[in-house]
Amino acid sequence: MEQKETNKEVTFEQNLARLEEIIGTMEKGDVPLQESLALFEEGVQIVRRCSALLEGAEERINMLLSKDEDGQPVIVPFEHSG
């Protein structure tokens, strides 16, 4: 149930799978309050990580789709800041 990998090692798909697992557990309604709060907090952290991954992908796509003033594609080097 716990993720032992660091955030940088966990893929978007793994984060999404864990989030689905958390939602499923909480939807059952039989989780004690403290555990529900811990799961909710973990879920919020996962959503933030997924959002950052998606923003990075969007930035990369925008760079790949960049064009110069003549409408020609421009290759812009991607510098990952993570």
Phi and psi restraints in degrees (range 20) as a CNS / XPLOR table:
assign (resid 1 and name C) (resid 2 and name N)
       (resid 2 and name CA) (resid 2 and name C) 1.0 -85.6 20.0 2
assign (resid 2 and name N) (resid 2 and name CA)
       (resid 2 and name C) (resid 3 and name N) 1.0 147.1 20.0 2
assign (resid 2 and name C) (resid 3 and name N)
       (resid 3 and name CA) (resid 3 and name C) 1.0 -94.1 20.0 2
assign (resid 3 and name N) (resid 3 and name CA)
       (resid 3 and name C) (resid 4 and name N) 1.0 123.8 20.0 2
assign (resid 3 and name C) (resid 4 and name N)
       (resid 4 and name CA) (resid 4 and name C) 1.0 -99.2 20.0 2
assign (resid 4 and name N) (resid 4 and name CA)
       (resid 4 and name C) (resid 5 and name N) 1.0 -6.8 20.0 2
assign (resid 4 and name C) (resid 5 and name N)
       (resid 5 and name CA) (resid 5 and name C) 1.0 -82.4 20.0 2
assign (resid 5 and name N) (resid 5 and name CA)
       (resid 5 and name C) (resid 6 and name N) 1.0 154.9 20.0 2
assign (resid 5 and name C) (resid 6 and name N)
       (resid 6 and name CA) (resid 6 and name C) 1.0 -76.1 20.0 2
assign (resid 6 and name N) (resid 6 and name CA)
       (resid 6 and name C) (resid 7 and name N) 1.0 161.9 20.0 2
assign (resid 6 and name C) (resid 7 and name N)
       (resid 7 and name CA) (resid 7 and name C) 1.0 -55.6 20.0 2
assign (resid 7 and name N) (resid 7 and name CA)
       (resid 7 and name C) (resid 8 and name N) 1.0 -37.0 20.0 2
assign (resid 7 and name C) (resid 8 and name N)
       (resid 8 and name CA) (resid 8 and name C) 1.0 -70.3 20.0 2
assign (resid 8 and name N) (resid 8 and name CA)
       (resid 8 and name C) (resid 9 and name N) 1.0 -22.9 20.0 2
assign (resid 8 and name C) (resid 9 and name N)
       (resid 9 and name CA) (resid 9 and name C) 1.0 -89.5 20.0 2
assign (resid 9 and name N) (resid 9 and name CA)
       (resid 9 and name C) (resid 10 and name N) 1.0 -15.5 20.0 2
assign (resid 9 and name C) (resid 10 and name N)
       (resid 10 and name CA) (resid 10 and name C) 1.0 -89.4 20.0 2
assign (resid 10 and name N) (resid 10 and name CA)
       (resid 10 and name C) (resid 11 and name N) 1.0 126.9 20.0 2
assign (resid 10 and name C) (resid 11 and name N)
       (resid 11 and name CA) (resid 11 and name C) 1.0 -78.9 20.0 2
assign (resid 11 and name N) (resid 11 and name CA)
       (resid 11 and name C) (resid 12 and name N) 1.0 166.4 20.0 2
assign (resid 11 and name C) (resid 12 and name N)
       (resid 12 and name CA) (resid 12 and name C) 1.0 -56.8 20.0 2
assign (resid 12 and name N) (resid 12 and name CA)
       (resid 12 and name C) (resid 13 and name N) 1.0 -44.4 20.0 2
assign (resid 12 and name C) (resid 13 and name N)
       (resid 13 and name CA) (resid 13 and name C) 1.0 -64.7 20.0 2
assign (resid 13 and name N) (resid 13 and name CA)
       (resid 13 and name C) (resid 14 and name N) 1.0 -38.5 20.0 2
assign (resid 13 and name C) (resid 14 and name N)
       (resid 14 and name CA) (resid 14 and name C) 1.0 -66.7 20.0 2
assign (resid 14 and name N) (resid 14 and name CA)
       (resid 14 and name C) (resid 15 and name N) 1.0 -40.5 20.0 2
assign (resid 14 and name C) (resid 15 and name N)
       (resid 15 and name CA) (resid 15 and name C) 1.0 -61.2 20.0 2
assign (resid 15 and name N) (resid 15 and name CA)
       (resid 15 and name C) (resid 16 and name N) 1.0 -44.3 20.0 2
assign (resid 15 and name C) (resid 16 and name N)
       (resid 16 and name CA) (resid 16 and name C) 1.0 -63.7 20.0 2
assign (resid 16 and name N) (resid 16 and name CA)
       (resid 16 and name C) (resid 17 and name N) 1.0 -41.5 20.0 2
assign (resid 16 and name C) (resid 17 and name N)
       (resid 17 and name CA) (resid 17 and name C) 1.0 -62.5 20.0 2
assign (resid 17 and name N) (resid 17 and name CA)
       (resid 17 and name C) (resid 18 and name N) 1.0 -41.8 20.0 2
assign (resid 17 and name C) (resid 18 and name N)
       (resid 18 and name CA) (resid 18 and name C) 1.0 -65.7 20.0 2
assign (resid 18 and name N) (resid 18 and name CA)
       (resid 18 and name C) (resid 19 and name N) 1.0 -39.8 20.0 2
assign (resid 18 and name C) (resid 19 and name N)
       (resid 19 and name CA) (resid 19 and name C) 1.0 -62.4 20.0 2
assign (resid 19 and name N) (resid 19 and name CA)
       (resid 19 and name C) (resid 20 and name N) 1.0 -41.6 20.0 2
assign (resid 19 and name C) (resid 20 and name N)
       (resid 20 and name CA) (resid 20 and name C) 1.0 -63.3 20.0 2
assign (resid 20 and name N) (resid 20 and name CA)
       (resid 20 and name C) (resid 21 and name N) 1.0 -37.7 20.0 2
assign (resid 20 and name C) (resid 21 and name N)
       (resid 21 and name CA) (resid 21 and name C) 1.0 -64.5 20.0 2
assign (resid 21 and name N) (resid 21 and name CA)
       (resid 21 and name C) (resid 22 and name N) 1.0 -44.0 20.0 2
assign (resid 21 and name C) (resid 22 and name N)
       (resid 22 and name CA) (resid 22 and name C) 1.0 -61.4 20.0 2
assign (resid 22 and name N) (resid 22 and name CA)
       (resid 22 and name C) (resid 23 and name N) 1.0 -46.1 20.0 2
assign (resid 22 and name C) (resid 23 and name N)
       (resid 23 and name CA) (resid 23 and name C) 1.0 -60.7 20.0 2
assign (resid 23 and name N) (resid 23 and name CA)
       (resid 23 and name C) (resid 24 and name N) 1.0 -44.4 20.0 2
assign (resid 23 and name C) (resid 24 and name N)
       (resid 24 and name CA) (resid 24 and name C) 1.0 -60.5 20.0 2
assign (resid 24 and name N) (resid 24 and name CA)
       (resid 24 and name C) (resid 25 and name N) 1.0 -42.4 20.0 2
assign (resid 24 and name C) (resid 25 and name N)
       (resid 25 and name CA) (resid 25 and name C) 1.0 -64.1 20.0 2
assign (resid 25 and name N) (resid 25 and name CA)
       (resid 25 and name C) (resid 26 and name N) 1.0 -44.5 20.0 2
assign (resid 25 and name C) (resid 26 and name N)
       (resid 26 and name CA) (resid 26 and name C) 1.0 -71.2 20.0 2
assign (resid 26 and name N) (resid 26 and name CA)
       (resid 26 and name C) (resid 27 and name N) 1.0 -31.2 20.0 2
assign (resid 26 and name C) (resid 27 and name N)
       (resid 27 and name CA) (resid 27 and name C) 1.0 -67.3 20.0 2
assign (resid 27 and name N) (resid 27 and name CA)
       (resid 27 and name C) (resid 28 and name N) 1.0 -24.0 20.0 2
assign (resid 27 and name C) (resid 28 and name N)
       (resid 28 and name CA) (resid 28 and name C) 1.0 -63.0 20.0 2
assign (resid 28 and name N) (resid 28 and name CA)
       (resid 28 and name C) (resid 29 and name N) 1.0 -30.3 20.0 2
assign (resid 28 and name C) (resid 29 and name N)
       (resid 29 and name CA) (resid 29 and name C) 1.0 79.9 20.0 2
assign (resid 29 and name N) (resid 29 and name CA)
       (resid 29 and name C) (resid 30 and name N) 1.0 3.7 20.0 2
assign (resid 29 and name C) (resid 30 and name N)
       (resid 30 and name CA) (resid 30 and name C) 1.0 -108.3 20.0 2
assign (resid 30 and name N) (resid 30 and name CA)
       (resid 30 and name C) (resid 31 and name N) 1.0 21.4 20.0 2
assign (resid 30 and name C) (resid 31 and name N)
       (resid 31 and name CA) (resid 31 and name C) 1.0 -94.7 20.0 2
assign (resid 31 and name N) (resid 31 and name CA)
       (resid 31 and name C) (resid 32 and name N) 1.0 132.4 20.0 2
assign (resid 31 and name C) (resid 32 and name N)
       (resid 32 and name CA) (resid 32 and name C) 1.0 -59.0 20.0 2
assign (resid 32 and name N) (resid 32 and name CA)
       (resid 32 and name C) (resid 33 and name N) 1.0 155.3 20.0 2
assign (resid 32 and name C) (resid 33 and name N)
       (resid 33 and name CA) (resid 33 and name C) 1.0 -54.9 20.0 2
assign (resid 33 and name N) (resid 33 and name CA)
       (resid 33 and name C) (resid 34 and name N) 1.0 -49.1 20.0 2
assign (resid 33 and name C) (resid 34 and name N)
       (resid 34 and name CA) (resid 34 and name C) 1.0 -59.5 20.0 2
assign (resid 34 and name N) (resid 34 and name CA)
       (resid 34 and name C) (resid 35 and name N) 1.0 -42.4 20.0 2
assign (resid 34 and name C) (resid 35 and name N)
       (resid 35 and name CA) (resid 35 and name C) 1.0 -68.4 20.0 2
assign (resid 35 and name N) (resid 35 and name CA)
       (resid 35 and name C) (resid 36 and name N) 1.0 -38.0 20.0 2
assign (resid 35 and name C) (resid 36 and name N)
       (resid 36 and name CA) (resid 36 and name C) 1.0 -61.2 20.0 2
assign (resid 36 and name N) (resid 36 and name CA)
       (resid 36 and name C) (resid 37 and name N) 1.0 -43.0 20.0 2
assign (resid 36 and name C) (resid 37 and name N)
       (resid 37 and name CA) (resid 37 and name C) 1.0 -63.7 20.0 2
assign (resid 37 and name N) (resid 37 and name CA)
       (resid 37 and name C) (resid 38 and name N) 1.0 -41.8 20.0 2
assign (resid 37 and name C) (resid 38 and name N)
       (resid 38 and name CA) (resid 38 and name C) 1.0 -64.3 20.0 2
assign (resid 38 and name N) (resid 38 and name CA)
       (resid 38 and name C) (resid 39 and name N) 1.0 -41.9 20.0 2
assign (resid 38 and name C) (resid 39 and name N)
       (resid 39 and name CA) (resid 39 and name C) 1.0 -65.5 20.0 2
assign (resid 39 and name N) (resid 39 and name CA)
       (resid 39 and name C) (resid 40 and name N) 1.0 -41.5 20.0 2
assign (resid 39 and name C) (resid 40 and name N)
       (resid 40 and name CA) (resid 40 and name C) 1.0 -60.8 20.0 2
assign (resid 40 and name N) (resid 40 and name CA)
       (resid 40 and name C) (resid 41 and name N) 1.0 -45.4 20.0 2
assign (resid 40 and name C) (resid 41 and name N)
       (resid 41 and name CA) (resid 41 and name C) 1.0 -61.4 20.0 2
assign (resid 41 and name N) (resid 41 and name CA)
       (resid 41 and name C) (resid 42 and name N) 1.0 -44.3 20.0 2
assign (resid 41 and name C) (resid 42 and name N)
       (resid 42 and name CA) (resid 42 and name C) 1.0 -61.6 20.0 2
assign (resid 42 and name N) (resid 42 and name CA)
       (resid 42 and name C) (resid 43 and name N) 1.0 -41.5 20.0 2
assign (resid 42 and name C) (resid 43 and name N)
       (resid 43 and name CA) (resid 43 and name C) 1.0 -61.4 20.0 2
assign (resid 43 and name N) (resid 43 and name CA)
       (resid 43 and name C) (resid 44 and name N) 1.0 -41.8 20.0 2
assign (resid 43 and name C) (resid 44 and name N)
       (resid 44 and name CA) (resid 44 and name C) 1.0 -63.0 20.0 2
assign (resid 44 and name N) (resid 44 and name CA)
       (resid 44 and name C) (resid 45 and name N) 1.0 -42.3 20.0 2
assign (resid 44 and name C) (resid 45 and name N)
       (resid 45 and name CA) (resid 45 and name C) 1.0 -62.4 20.0 2
assign (resid 45 and name N) (resid 45 and name CA)
       (resid 45 and name C) (resid 46 and name N) 1.0 -40.4 20.0 2
assign (resid 45 and name C) (resid 46 and name N)
       (resid 46 and name CA) (resid 46 and name C) 1.0 -65.7 20.0 2
assign (resid 46 and name N) (resid 46 and name CA)
       (resid 46 and name C) (resid 47 and name N) 1.0 -43.4 20.0 2
assign (resid 46 and name C) (resid 47 and name N)
       (resid 47 and name CA) (resid 47 and name C) 1.0 -59.2 20.0 2
assign (resid 47 and name N) (resid 47 and name CA)
       (resid 47 and name C) (resid 48 and name N) 1.0 -41.6 20.0 2
assign (resid 47 and name C) (resid 48 and name N)
       (resid 48 and name CA) (resid 48 and name C) 1.0 -64.5 20.0 2
assign (resid 48 and name N) (resid 48 and name CA)
       (resid 48 and name C) (resid 49 and name N) 1.0 -42.2 20.0 2
assign (resid 48 and name C) (resid 49 and name N)
       (resid 49 and name CA) (resid 49 and name C) 1.0 -63.5 20.0 2
assign (resid 49 and name N) (resid 49 and name CA)
       (resid 49 and name C) (resid 50 and name N) 1.0 -44.4 20.0 2
assign (resid 49 and name C) (resid 50 and name N)
       (resid 50 and name CA) (resid 50 and name C) 1.0 -63.1 20.0 2
assign (resid 50 and name N) (resid 50 and name CA)
       (resid 50 and name C) (resid 51 and name N) 1.0 -40.8 20.0 2
assign (resid 50 and name C) (resid 51 and name N)
       (resid 51 and name CA) (resid 51 and name C) 1.0 -61.5 20.0 2
assign (resid 51 and name N) (resid 51 and name CA)
       (resid 51 and name C) (resid 52 and name N) 1.0 -43.0 20.0 2
assign (resid 51 and name C) (resid 52 and name N)
       (resid 52 and name CA) (resid 52 and name C) 1.0 -64.6 20.0 2
assign (resid 52 and name N) (resid 52 and name CA)
       (resid 52 and name C) (resid 53 and name N) 1.0 -40.3 20.0 2
assign (resid 52 and name C) (resid 53 and name N)
       (resid 53 and name CA) (resid 53 and name C) 1.0 -63.3 20.0 2
assign (resid 53 and name N) (resid 53 and name CA)
       (resid 53 and name C) (resid 54 and name N) 1.0 -42.0 20.0 2
assign (resid 53 and name C) (resid 54 and name N)
       (resid 54 and name CA) (resid 54 and name C) 1.0 -66.5 20.0 2
assign (resid 54 and name N) (resid 54 and name CA)
       (resid 54 and name C) (resid 55 and name N) 1.0 -39.8 20.0 2
assign (resid 54 and name C) (resid 55 and name N)
       (resid 55 and name CA) (resid 55 and name C) 1.0 -62.7 20.0 2
assign (resid 55 and name N) (resid 55 and name CA)
       (resid 55 and name C) (resid 56 and name N) 1.0 -40.2 20.0 2
assign (resid 55 and name C) (resid 56 and name N)
       (resid 56 and name CA) (resid 56 and name C) 1.0 -63.3 20.0 2
assign (resid 56 and name N) (resid 56 and name CA)
       (resid 56 and name C) (resid 57 and name N) 1.0 -41.7 20.0 2
assign (resid 56 and name C) (resid 57 and name N)
       (resid 57 and name CA) (resid 57 and name C) 1.0 -65.7 20.0 2
assign (resid 57 and name N) (resid 57 and name CA)
       (resid 57 and name C) (resid 58 and name N) 1.0 -40.9 20.0 2
assign (resid 57 and name C) (resid 58 and name N)
       (resid 58 and name CA) (resid 58 and name C) 1.0 -63.2 20.0 2
assign (resid 58 and name N) (resid 58 and name CA)
       (resid 58 and name C) (resid 59 and name N) 1.0 -41.8 20.0 2
assign (resid 58 and name C) (resid 59 and name N)
       (resid 59 and name CA) (resid 59 and name C) 1.0 -61.4 20.0 2
assign (resid 59 and name N) (resid 59 and name CA)
       (resid 59 and name C) (resid 60 and name N) 1.0 -41.8 20.0 2
assign (resid 59 and name C) (resid 60 and name N)
       (resid 60 and name CA) (resid 60 and name C) 1.0 -65.6 20.0 2
assign (resid 60 and name N) (resid 60 and name CA)
       (resid 60 and name C) (resid 61 and name N) 1.0 -41.8 20.0 2
assign (resid 60 and name C) (resid 61 and name N)
       (resid 61 and name CA) (resid 61 and name C) 1.0 -63.1 20.0 2
assign (resid 61 and name N) (resid 61 and name CA)
       (resid 61 and name C) (resid 62 and name N) 1.0 -43.6 20.0 2
assign (resid 61 and name C) (resid 62 and name N)
       (resid 62 and name CA) (resid 62 and name C) 1.0 -60.1 20.0 2
assign (resid 62 and name N) (resid 62 and name CA)
       (resid 62 and name C) (resid 63 and name N) 1.0 -38.5 20.0 2
assign (resid 62 and name C) (resid 63 and name N)
       (resid 63 and name CA) (resid 63 and name C) 1.0 -65.9 20.0 2
assign (resid 63 and name N) (resid 63 and name CA)
       (resid 63 and name C) (resid 64 and name N) 1.0 -39.2 20.0 2
assign (resid 63 and name C) (resid 64 and name N)
       (resid 64 and name CA) (resid 64 and name C) 1.0 -68.5 20.0 2
assign (resid 64 and name N) (resid 64 and name CA)
       (resid 64 and name C) (resid 65 and name N) 1.0 -26.6 20.0 2
assign (resid 64 and name C) (resid 65 and name N)
       (resid 65 and name CA) (resid 65 and name C) 1.0 -95.3 20.0 2
assign (resid 65 and name N) (resid 65 and name CA)
       (resid 65 and name C) (resid 66 and name N) 1.0 4.1 20.0 2
assign (resid 65 and name C) (resid 66 and name N)
       (resid 66 and name CA) (resid 66 and name C) 1.0 -63.5 20.0 2
assign (resid 66 and name N) (resid 66 and name CA)
       (resid 66 and name C) (resid 67 and name N) 1.0 144.8 20.0 2
assign (resid 66 and name C) (resid 67 and name N)
       (resid 67 and name CA) (resid 67 and name C) 1.0 -132.2 20.0 2
assign (resid 67 and name N) (resid 67 and name CA)
       (resid 67 and name C) (resid 68 and name N) 1.0 151.0 20.0 2
assign (resid 67 and name C) (resid 68 and name N)
       (resid 68 and name CA) (resid 68 and name C) 1.0 -83.2 20.0 2
assign (resid 68 and name N) (resid 68 and name CA)
       (resid 68 and name C) (resid 69 and name N) 1.0 -176.4 20.0 2
assign (resid 68 and name C) (resid 69 and name N)
       (resid 69 and name CA) (resid 69 and name C) 1.0 -65.6 20.0 2
assign (resid 69 and name N) (resid 69 and name CA)
       (resid 69 and name C) (resid 70 and name N) 1.0 -18.0 20.0 2
assign (resid 69 and name C) (resid 70 and name N)
       (resid 70 and name CA) (resid 70 and name C) 1.0 -90.5 20.0 2
assign (resid 70 and name N) (resid 70 and name CA)
       (resid 70 and name C) (resid 71 and name N) 1.0 2.4 20.0 2
assign (resid 70 and name C) (resid 71 and name N)
       (resid 71 and name CA) (resid 71 and name C) 1.0 83.3 20.0 2
assign (resid 71 and name N) (resid 71 and name CA)
       (resid 71 and name C) (resid 72 and name N) 1.0 8.6 20.0 2
assign (resid 71 and name C) (resid 72 and name N)
       (resid 72 and name CA) (resid 72 and name C) 1.0 -86.1 20.0 2
assign (resid 72 and name N) (resid 72 and name CA)
       (resid 72 and name C) (resid 73 and name N) 1.0 143.4 20.0 2
assign (resid 72 and name C) (resid 73 and name N)
       (resid 73 and name CA) (resid 73 and name C) 1.0 -60.0 20.0 2
assign (resid 73 and name N) (resid 73 and name CA)
       (resid 73 and name C) (resid 74 and name N) 1.0 141.8 20.0 2
assign (resid 73 and name C) (resid 74 and name N)
       (resid 74 and name CA) (resid 74 and name C) 1.0 -116.5 20.0 2
assign (resid 74 and name N) (resid 74 and name CA)
       (resid 74 and name C) (resid 75 and name N) 1.0 130.9 20.0 2
assign (resid 74 and name C) (resid 75 and name N)
       (resid 75 and name CA) (resid 75 and name C) 1.0 -89.3 20.0 2
assign (resid 75 and name N) (resid 75 and name CA)
       (resid 75 and name C) (resid 76 and name N) 1.0 119.6 20.0 2
assign (resid 75 and name C) (resid 76 and name N)
       (resid 76 and name CA) (resid 76 and name C) 1.0 -113.5 20.0 2
assign (resid 76 and name N) (resid 76 and name CA)
       (resid 76 and name C) (resid 77 and name N) 1.0 123.0 20.0 2
assign (resid 76 and name C) (resid 77 and name N)
       (resid 77 and name CA) (resid 77 and name C) 1.0 -62.5 20.0 2
assign (resid 77 and name N) (resid 77 and name CA)
       (resid 77 and name C) (resid 78 and name N) 1.0 136.7 20.0 2
assign (resid 77 and name C) (resid 78 and name N)
       (resid 78 and name CA) (resid 78 and name C) 1.0 -94.9 20.0 2
assign (resid 78 and name N) (resid 78 and name CA)
       (resid 78 and name C) (resid 79 and name N) 1.0 120.4 20.0 2
assign (resid 78 and name C) (resid 79 and name N)
       (resid 79 and name CA) (resid 79 and name C) 1.0 -109.0 20.0 2
assign (resid 79 and name N) (resid 79 and name CA)
       (resid 79 and name C) (resid 80 and name N) 1.0 105.8 20.0 2
assign (resid 79 and name C) (resid 80 and name N)
       (resid 80 and name CA) (resid 80 and name C) 1.0 -73.4 20.0 2
assign (resid 80 and name N) (resid 80 and name CA)
       (resid 80 and name C) (resid 81 and name N) 1.0 129.0 20.0 2
assign (resid 80 and name C) (resid 81 and name N)
       (resid 81 and name CA) (resid 81 and name C) 1.0 -106.8 20.0 2
assign (resid 81 and name N) (resid 81 and name CA)
       (resid 81 and name C) (resid 82 and name N) 1.0 22.5 20.0 2
